[in-house]
Amino acid sequence: MNEQNNTGGSWRLAGRRILVTGAASGIGKATAELFALEGALVACLDRNASAVIEVASAIGGYATAADITDEGDVAKAVNRIHDNLGEIDGLVNAAGIMATGSIRDMPVALWRQIIDVNLIGTYLVTKSCVRFLQGSETGTIVNIASAQGLLPNVANHTAYAASKGAVVNLSRALAAELSPQIRVNAVCPGMVDTPMALGNGGKADNYAMKRVARPDEIASAILFLTCQESSYVTGAALAVDGGRSFH
């Protein structure tokens, strides 16, 4: 019999051990909190050590700090997580950064930093986790891309859109490479009520729903792609953008 959650329904992630990057704030934090409520043992990874420890403590999870752009640092962190959780059967790559600027003015160093965190960081964490995920019957990876990666139609987001478009295609390529042992999907949020997004001048005027998303609304989409309700979904890029992509 399935375990029951506090609403009377079945735990959708009972027994799962899942790593969430960027877990100290925003979408990553909301995802870690929701996954814990759904029965998962969550490993929270972030470069902000004090904040990620606070989040993990609140949900009964495990915390570790790492720079996801540093291959050695990532490998050590993932090994620590595996040793403490016993296994890793799910990964959510939610760590990311955003910066705006014209292609004429943005420093090359900033462009590279955006690519390093959003694309290479996602690749490095995934690379370190794959060997553990392959041994699971429920291995899943969900990468957080962006509506900008599907339809880059806003000025001064060139570097961010390029990085997130690459995450979409990385997810599709990994789905083809790692199937059937591991399902890989991407969630593509529109503007979300987080300091990162709103701090870069985000507005919802061109969204059908005329508002920004709450982090928990994005977390719910990530939950769907991580649990068995999406057992026949891989290689998808799910737009969770309030109608931005078509409006």
Phi and psi in degrees as GROMACS dihedral restraints (atoms count N, CA, C in turn):
[ dihedral_restraints ]
;  ai    aj    ak    al  type     phi  dphi    fc
    3     4     5     6     1   -68.0    20    10
    4     5     6     7     1   146.5    20    10
    6     7     8     9     1   -67.1    20    10
    7     8     9    10     1   158.5    20    10
    9    10    11    12     1  -111.6    20    10
   10    11    12    13     1   142.0    20    10
   12    13    14    15     1   -91.2    20    10
   13    14    15    16     1  -177.7    20    10
   15    16    17    18     1   -77.2    20    10
   16    17    18    19     1     1.0    20    10
   18    19    20    21     1  -103.1    20    10
   19    20    21    22     1     1.5    20    10
   21    22    23    24     1    95.4    20    10
   22    23    24    25     1    -7.6    20    10
   24    25    26    27     1   -92.6    20    10
   25    26    27    28     1   178.3    20    10
   27    28    29    30     1   -77.9    20    10
   28    29    30    31     1   143.8    20    10
   30    31    32    33     1   -65.4    20    10
   31    32    33    34     1   123.6    20    10
   33    34    35    36     1   -81.6    20    10
   34    35    36    37     1   -16.4    20    10
   36    37    38    39     1  -125.0    20    10
   37    38    39    40     1    26.5    20    10
   39    40    41    42     1   -57.1    20    10
   40    41    42    43     1   127.9    20    10
   42    43    44    45     1    82.0    20    10
   43    44    45    46     1    -5.8    20    10
   45    46    47    48     1   -79.1    20    10
   46    47    48    49     1   148.7    20    10
   48    49    50    51     1  -122.8    20    10
   49    50    51    52     1   112.0    20    10
   51    52    53    54     1  -129.5    20    10
   52    53    54    55     1   133.3    20    10
   54    55    56    57     1   -95.2    20    10
   55    56    57    58     1   129.7    20    10
   57    58    59    60     1  -120.9    20    10
   58    59    60    61     1   119.9    20    10
   60    61    62    63     1   -90.6    20    10
   61    62    63    64     1   160.4    20    10
   63    64    65    66     1    64.7    20    10
   64    65    66    67     1    30.3    20    10
   66    67    68    69     1   -81.1    20    10
   67    68    69    70     1    -3.1    20    10
   69    70    71    72     1   -78.4    20    10
   70    71    72    73     1   -16.8    20    10
   72    73    74    75     1  -161.1    20    10
   73    74    75    76     1   170.6    20    10
   75    76    77    78     1    58.7    20    10
   76    77    78    79     1  -138.5    20    10
   78    79    80    81     1   -62.5    20    10
   79    80    81    82     1   -40.0    20    10
   81    82    83    84     1   -61.9    20    10
   82    83    84    85     1   -43.7    20    10
   84    85    86    87     1   -64.8    20    10
   85    86    87    88     1   -46.0    20    10
   87    88    89    90     1   -60.7    20    10
   88    89    90    91     1   -37.1    20    10
   90    91    92    93     1   -68.6    20    10
   91    92    93    94     1   -45.0    20    10
   93    94    95    96     1   -59.5    20    10
   94    95    96    97     1   -42.4    20    10
   96    97    98    99     1   -65.9    20    10
   97    98    99   100     1   -43.9    20    10
   99   100   101   102     1   -66.8    20    10
  100   101   102   103     1   -42.5    20    10
  102   103   104   105     1   -62.5    20    10
  103   104   105   106     1   -38.9    20    10
  105   106   107   108     1   -63.9    20    10
  106   107   108   109     1   -40.5    20    10
  108   109   110   111     1   -63.0    20    10
  109   110   111   112     1   -28.5    20    10
  111   112   113   114     1   -91.3    20    10
  112   113   114   115     1    12.5    20    10
  114   115   116   117     1    98.7    20    10
  115   116   117   118     1     1.6    20    10
  117   118   119   120     1   -82.6    20    10
  118   119   120   121     1   151.0    20    10
  120   121   122   123     1   -92.1    20    10
  121   122   123   124     1   117.0    20    10
  123   124   125   126     1  -107.5    20    10
  124   125   126   127     1   130.2    20    10
  126   127   128   129     1   -97.5    20    10
  127   128   129   130     1   123.3    20    10
  129   130   131   132     1  -103.7    20    10
  130   131   132   133     1   122.0    20    10
  132   133   134   135     1  -120.7    20    10
  133   134   135   136     1   135.1    20    10
  135   136   137   138     1  -162.6    20    10
  136   137   138   139     1   158.3    20    10
  138   139   140   141     1   -76.7    20    10
  139   140   141   142     1   -19.7    20    10
  141   142   143   144     1   -86.9    20    10
  142   143   144   145     1    94.8    20    10
  144   145   146   147     1   -62.2    20    10
  145   146   147   148     1   -47.2    20    10
  147   148   149   150     1   -66.3    20    10
  148   149   150   151     1   -40.0    20    10
  150   151   152   153     1   -69.7    20    10
  151   152   153   154     1   -39.1    20    10
  153   154   155   156     1   -72.0    20    10
  154   155   156   157     1   -32.3    20    10
  156   157   158   159     1   -64.1    20    10
  157   158   159   160     1   -40.0    20    10
  159   160   161   162     1   -63.6    20    10
  160   161   162   163     1   -43.6    20    10
  162   163   164   165     1   -64.3    20    10
  163   164   165   166     1   -47.8    20    10
  165   166   167   168     1   -62.6    20    10
  166   167   168   169     1   -39.9    20    10
  168   169   170   171     1   -62.2    20    10
  169   170   171   172     1   -38.3    20    10
  171   172   173   174     1   -69.0    20    10
  172   173   174   175     1   -26.3    20    10
  174   175   176   177     1  -109.3    20    10
  175   176   177   178     1     3.5    20    10
  177   178   179   180     1    72.3    20    10
  178   179   180   181     1    30.9    20    10
  180   181   182   183     1  -104.5    20    10
  181   182   183   184     1  -168.3    20    10
  183   184   185   186     1  -114.1    20    10
  184   185   186   187     1   138.0    20    10
  186   187   188   189     1  -117.5    20    10
  187   188   189   190     1   142.4    20    10
  189   190   191   192     1  -149.8    20    10
  190   191   192   193     1   147.9    20    10
  192   193   194   195     1  -105.2    20    10
  193   194   195   196     1   141.4    20    10
  195   196   197   198     1  -162.7    20    10
  196   197   198   199     1   154.9    20    10
  198   199   200   201     1   -95.3    20    10
  199   200   201   202     1   110.4    20    10
  201   202   203   204     1   -70.1    20    10
  202   203   204   205     1    -8.2    20    10
  204   205   206   207     1   -90.7    20    10
  205   206   207   208     1    -1.5    20    10
  207   208   209   210     1  -107.8    20    10
  208   209   210   211     1   109.2    20    10
  210   211   212   213     1   -57.4    20    10
  211   212   213   214     1   -44.7    20    10
  213   214   215   216     1   -65.1    20    10
  214   215   216   217     1   -40.9    20    10
  216   217   218   219     1   -63.4    20    10
  217   218   219   220     1   -42.2    20    10
  219   220   221   222     1   -63.9    20    10
  220   221   222   223     1   -46.3    20    10
  222   223   224   225     1   -60.2    20    10
  223   224   225   226     1   -42.3    20    10
  225   226   227   228     1   -65.0    20    10
  226   227   228   229     1   -42.5    20    10
  228   229   230   231     1   -64.6    20    10
  229   230   231   232     1   -43.3    20    10
  231   232   233   234     1   -65.5    20    10
  232   233   234   235     1   -38.7    20    10
  234   235   236   237     1   -63.8    20    10
  235   236   237   238     1   -40.1    20    10
  237   238   239   240     1   -61.8    20    10
  238   239   240   241     1   -43.5    20    10
  240   241   242   243     1   -61.9    20    10
  241   242   243   244     1   -46.8    20    10
  243   244   245   246     1   -60.9    20    10
  244   245   246   247     1   -42.2    20    10
  246   247   248   249     1   -63.2    20    10
  247   248   249   250     1   -36.6    20    10
  249   250   251   252     1   -83.9    20    10
  250   251   252   253     1   -33.6    20    10
  252   253   254   255     1   -89.2    20    10
  253   254   255   256     1   -19.8    20    10
  255   256   257   258     1    92.8    20    10
  256   257   258   259     1   -31.0    20    10
  258   259   260   261     1  -165.6    20    10
  259   260   261   262     1   169.7    20    10
  261   262   263   264     1  -131.5    20    10
  262   263   264   265     1   119.5    20    10
  264   265   266   267     1  -122.3    20    10
  265   266   267   268     1     8.2    20    10
  267   268   269   270     1  -154.3    20    10
  268   269   270   271     1   148.1    20    10
  270   271   272   273     1  -139.6    20    10
  271   272   273   274     1   133.3    20    10
  273   274   275   276     1  -122.9    20    10
  274   275   276   277     1   113.9    20    10
  276   277   278   279     1   -91.5    20    10
  277   278   279   280     1    90.0    20    10
  279   280   281   282     1  -105.0    20    10
  280   281   282   283     1    -9.0    20    10
  282   283   284   285     1   -67.6    20    10
  283   284   285   286     1   135.9    20    10
  285   286   287   288     1  -171.7    20    10
  286   287   288   289     1   165.7    20    10
  288   289   290   291     1  -134.4    20    10
  289   290   291   292     1   159.7    20    10
  291   292   293   294     1  -135.8    20    10
  292   293   294   295     1   140.6    20    10
  294   295   296   297     1  -148.6    20    10
  295   296   297   298     1   143.6    20    10
  297   298   299   300     1  -109.5    20    10
  298   299   300   301     1   155.4    20    10
  300   301   302   303     1   165.1    20    10
  301   302   303   304     1   149.3    20    10
  303   304   305   306     1   -67.7    20    10
  304   305   306   307     1   147.5    20    10
  306   307   308   309     1   -58.9    20    10
  307   308   309   310     1   -25.6    20    10
  309   310   311   312     1   -75.6    20    10
  310   311   312   313     1   -25.9    20    10
  312   313   314   315     1  -115.1    20    10
  313   314   315   316     1   -22.1    20    10
  315   316   317   318     1   -67.0    20    10
  316   317   318   319     1   127.3    20    10
  318   319   320   321     1   -63.1    20    10
  319   320   321   322     1   144.6    20    10
  321   322   323   324     1   -59.6    20    10
  322   323   324   325     1   -35.4    20    10
  324   325   326   327     1   -62.1    20    10
  325   326   327   328     1   -38.3    20    10
  327   328   329   330     1   -71.0    20    10
  328   329   330   331     1   -41.6    20    10
  330   331   332   333     1   -55.3    20    10
  331   332   333   334     1   -47.2    20    10
  333   334   335   336     1   -64.7    20    10
  334   335   336   337     1   -36.8    20    10
  336   337   338   339     1   -63.4    20    10
  337   338   339   340     1   -41.0    20    10
  339   340   341   342     1   -63.8    20    10
  340   341   342   343     1   -44.5    20    10
  342   343   344   345     1   -64.5    20    10
  343   344   345   346     1   -41.6    20    10
  345   346   347   348     1   -60.1    20    10
  346   347   348   349     1   -46.6    20    10
  348   349   350   351     1   -75.1    20    10
  349   350   351   352     1   -53.5    20    10
  351   352   353   354     1   -73.1    20    10
  352   353   354   355     1   -38.3    20    10
  354   355   356   357     1  -101.8    20    10
  355   356   357   358     1   -57.5    20    10
  357   358   359   360     1   -67.9    20    10
  358   359   360   361     1   -36.7    20    10
  360   361   362   363     1   -61.3    20    10
  361   362   363   364     1   -43.0    20    10
  363   364   365   366     1   -61.4    20    10
  364   365   366   367     1   -42.8    20    10
  366   367   368   369     1   -62.6    20    10
  367   368   369   370     1   -45.1    20    10
  369   370   371   372     1   -66.8    20    10
  370   371   372   373     1   -42.5    20    10
  372   373   374   375     1   -64.6    20    10
  373   374   375   376     1   -43.6    20    10
  375   376   377   378     1   -61.0    20    10
  376   377   378   379     1   -45.5    20    10
  378   379   380   381     1   -56.7    20    10
  379   380   381   382     1   -41.9    20    10
  381   382   383   384     1   -72.6    20    10
  382   383   384   385     1   -25.6    20    10
  384   385   386   387     1   -90.8    20    10
  385   386   387   388     1   -21.0    20    10
  387   388   389   390     1   -57.2    20    10
  388   389   390   391     1   -40.5    20    10
  390   391   392   393     1   -63.5    20    10
  391   392   393   394     1   -28.9    20    10
  393   394   395   396     1   -82.9    20    10
  394   395   396   397     1   -39.9    20    10
  396   397   398   399     1   -63.9    20    10
  397   398   399   400     1   -32.9    20    10
  399   400   401   402     1   -66.0    20    10
  400   401   402   403     1   -23.2    20    10
  402   403   404   405     1   -86.6    20    10
  403   404   405   406     1     2.0    20    10
  405   406   407   408     1  -101.1    20    10
  406   407   408   409     1   151.1    20    10
  408   409   410   411     1   -83.2    20    10
  409   410   411   412     1    -9.6    20    10
  411   412   413   414     1  -128.6    20    10
  412   413   414   415     1    33.2    20    10
  414   415   416   417     1   -64.0    20    10
  415   416   417   418     1   128.2    20    10
  417   418   419   420     1  -139.6    20    10
  418   419   420   421     1   146.7    20    10
  420   421   422   423     1  -129.9    20    10
  421   422   423   424     1   130.1    20    10
  423   424   425   426     1  -123.3    20    10
  424   425   426   427     1   120.0    20    10
  426   427   428   429     1  -101.5    20    10
  427   428   429   430     1   135.4    20    10
  429   430   431   432     1   -90.2    20    10
  430   431   432   433     1   108.8    20    10
  432   433   434   435     1   -97.9    20    10
  433   434   435   436     1  -128.6    20    10
  435   436   437   438     1  -170.9    20    10
  436   437   438   439     1   154.0    20    10
  438   439   440   441     1   -59.6    20    10
  439   440   441   442     1   -28.1    20    10
  441   442   443   444     1   -64.3    20    10
  442   443   444   445     1   -25.8    20    10
  444   445   446   447     1   -77.8    20    10
  445   446   447   448     1   -18.0    20    10
  447   448   449   450     1   -94.2    20    10
  448   449   450   451     1   -41.6    20    10
  450   451   452   453     1  -145.7    20    10
  451   452   453   454     1    87.2    20    10
  453   454   455   456     1   -78.5    20    10
  454   455   456   457     1    94.2    20    10
  456   457   458   459     1  -122.9    20    10
  457   458   459   460     1    21.2    20    10
  459   460   461   462     1  -121.7    20    10
  460   461   462   463     1   134.2    20    10
  462   463   464   465     1   -66.6    20    10
  463   464   465   466     1   152.6    20    10
  465   466   467   468     1    70.5    20    10
  466   467   468   469     1    21.1    20    10
  468   469   470   471     1  -119.4    20    10
  469   470   471   472     1    27.4    20    10
  471   472   473   474     1   -58.6    20    10
  472   473   474   475     1   -50.1    20    10
  474   475   476   477     1   -65.4    20    10
  475   476   477   478     1   -43.8    20    10
  477   478   479   480     1   -63.9    20    10
  478   479   480   481     1   -45.9    20    10
  480   481   482   483     1   -62.6    20    10
  481   482   483   484     1   -39.8    20    10
  483   484   485   486     1   -64.4    20    10
  484   485   486   487     1   -42.3    20    10
  486   487   488   489     1   -66.2    20    10
  487   488   489   490     1   -41.0    20    10
  489   490   491   492     1   -77.9    20    10
  490   491   492   493     1   -31.4    20    10
  492   493   494   495     1   -62.7    20    10
  493   494   495   496     1   -36.8    20    10
  495   496   497   498     1   -66.6    20    10
  496   497   498   499     1   -35.8    20    10
  498   499   500   501     1   -64.7    20    10
  499   500   501   502     1   -38.8    20    10
  501   502   503   504     1   -58.7    20    10
  502   503   504   505     1   -48.6    20    10
  504   505   506   507     1   -73.7    20    10
  505   506   507   508     1   -31.1    20    10
  507   508   509   510     1   -59.8    20    10
  508   509   510   511     1   -43.3    20    10
  510   511   512   513     1   -62.0    20    10
  511   512   513   514     1   -43.7    20    10
  513   514   515   516     1   -65.7    20    10
  514   515   516   517     1   -41.5    20    10
  516   517   518   519     1   -65.8    20    10
  517   518   519   520     1   -40.6    20    10
  519   520   521   522     1   -65.9    20    10
  520   521   522   523     1   -36.2    20    10
  522   523   524   525     1   -59.9    20    10
  523   524   525   526     1   -40.4    20    10
  525   526   527   528     1   -70.3    20    10
  526   527   528   529     1   -38.6    20    10
  528   529   530   531     1   -74.9    20    10
  529   530   531   532     1   -38.8    20    10
  531   532   533   534     1   -98.0    20    10
  532   533   534   535     1    -7.3    20    10
  534   535   536   537     1   -68.8    20    10
  535   536   537   538     1   147.0    20    10
  537   538   539   540     1   -94.6    20    10
  538   539   540   541     1     0.8    20    10
  540   541   542   543     1   -68.0    20    10
  541   542   543   544     1   -36.2    20    10
  543   544   545   546     1  -129.2    20    10
  544   545   546   547     1   128.4    20    10
  546   547   548   549     1   -89.7    20    10
  547   548   549   550     1   136.3    20    10
  549   550   551   552     1  -129.1    20    10
  550   551   552   553     1   126.1    20    10
  552   553   554   555     1  -139.6    20    10
  553   554   555   556     1   165.7    20    10
  555   556   557   558     1  -124.5    20    10
  556   557   558   559     1   142.2    20    10
  558   559   560   561     1  -107.4    20    10
  559   560   561   562     1   133.0    20    10
  561   562   563   564     1  -118.5    20    10
  562   563   564   565     1    87.6    20    10
  564   565   566   567     1   -73.7    20    10
  565   566   567   568     1   154.5    20    10
  567   568   569   570     1   -85.5    20    10
  568   569   570   571     1  -149.5    20    10
  570   571   572   573     1   -69.9    20    10
  571   572   573   574     1   132.7    20    10
  573   574   575   576     1  -121.8    20    10
  574   575   576   577     1   146.9    20    10
  576   577   578   579     1   -75.1    20    10
  577   578   579   580     1    74.5    20    10
  579   580   581   582     1  -131.3    20    10
  580   581   582   583     1   155.5    20    10
  582   583   584   585     1   -57.9    20    10
  583   584   585   586     1   -36.7    20    10
  585   586   587   588     1   -62.4    20    10
  586   587   588   589     1   -48.3    20    10
  588   589   590   591     1   -72.0    20    10
  589   590   591   592     1   -49.8    20    10
  591   592   593   594     1   -70.6    20    10
  592   593   594   595     1   -25.7    20    10
  594   595   596   597     1   -71.0    20    10
  595   596   597   598     1   -12.9    20    10
  597   598   599   600     1  -105.9    20    10
  598   599   600   601     1    26.5    20    10
  600   601   602   603     1    78.3    20    10
  601   602   603   604     1    27.7    20    10
  603   604   605   606     1   -68.4    20    10
  604   605   606   607     1   136.3    20    10
  606   607   608   609     1  -134.6    20    10
  607   608   609   610     1   156.7    20    10
  609   610   611   612     1  -112.1    20    10
  610   611   612   613     1    22.8    20    10
  612   613   614   615     1   -63.7    20    10
  613   614   615   616     1   -30.4    20    10
  615   616   617   618     1   -99.6    20    10
  616   617   618   619     1    21.4    20    10
  618   619   620   621     1  -103.6    20    10
  619   620   621   622     1   138.2    20    10
  621   622   623   624     1   -58.2    20    10
  622   623   624   625     1   -35.2    20    10
  624   625   626   627     1   -87.0    20    10
  625   626   627   628     1    -4.3    20    10
  627   628   629   630     1    58.0    20    10
  628   629   630   631     1    32.9    20    10
  630   631   632   633     1  -157.4    20    10
  631   632   633   634     1   162.6    20    10
  633   634   635   636     1   -85.7    20    10
  634   635   636   637     1   162.3    20    10
  636   637   638   639     1   -84.6    20    10
  637   638   639   640     1   155.3    20    10
  639   640   641   642     1   -85.6    20    10
  640   641   642   643     1   147.8    20    10
  642   643   644   645     1   -55.7    20    10
  643   644   645   646     1   -34.9    20    10
  645   646   647   648     1   -68.4    20    10
  646   647   648   649     1   -24.8    20    10
  648   649   650   651     1   -69.3    20    10
  649   650   651   652     1   -35.9    20    10
  651   652   653   654     1   -71.7    20    10
  652   653   654   655     1   -39.7    20    10
  654   655   656   657     1   -59.0    20    10
  655   656   657   658     1   -36.4    20    10
  657   658   659   660     1   -65.0    20    10
  658   659   660   661     1   -36.6    20    10
  660   661   662   663     1   -68.1    20    10
  661   662   663   664     1   -38.4    20    10
  663   664   665   666     1   -64.4    20    10
  664   665   666   667     1   -40.5    20    10
  666   667   668   669     1   -58.6    20    10
  667   668   669   670     1   -46.3    20    10
  669   670   671   672     1   -56.0    20    10
  670   671   672   673     1   -44.1    20    10
  672   673   674   675     1   -77.6    20    10
  673   674   675   676     1    -9.5    20    10
  675   676   677   678     1   -98.7    20    10
  676   677   678   679     1   -28.2    20    10
  678   679   680   681     1   -91.2    20    10
  679   680   681   682     1   176.2    20    10
  681   682   683   684     1   -71.4    20    10
  682   683   684   685     1   -12.4    20    10
  684   685   686   687     1   -62.3    20    10
  685   686   687   688     1   -20.6    20    10
  687   688   689   690     1  -111.8    20    10
  688   689   690   691     1    32.6    20    10
  690   691   692   693     1   -61.4    20    10
  691   692   693   694     1   -19.0    20    10
  693   694   695   696     1  -110.6    20    10
  694   695   696   697     1    23.1    20    10
  696   697   698   699     1  -114.6    20    10
  697   698   699   700     1   119.5    20    10
  699   700   701   702     1  -150.0    20    10
  700   701   702   703     1   147.3    20    10
  702   703   704   705     1    78.9    20    10
  703   704   705   706     1    11.9    20    10
  705   706   707   708     1   -87.1    20    10
  706   707   708   709     1   149.0    20    10
  708   709   710   711     1  -120.1    20    10
  709   710   711   712     1    96.9    20    10
  711   712   713   714     1   -87.4    20    10
  712   713   714   715     1   114.6    20    10
  714   715   716   717     1   -77.5    20    10
  715   716   717   718     1   120.6    20    10
  717   718   719   720     1  -122.9    20    10
  718   719   720   721     1    74.9    20    10
  720   721   722   723     1  -135.5    20    10
  721   722   723   724     1    20.9    20    10
  723   724   725   726     1    59.7    20    10
  724   725   726   727     1    24.3    20    10
  726   727   728   729     1    88.9    20    10
  727   728   729   730     1     9.1    20    10
  729   730   731   732     1   -59.8    20    10
  730   731   732   733     1   -39.3    20    10
  732   733   734   735     1   -66.5    20    10
  733   734   735   736     1   -24.0    20    10
  735   736   737   738     1  -116.8    20    10
  736   737   738   739     1    -9.5    20    10
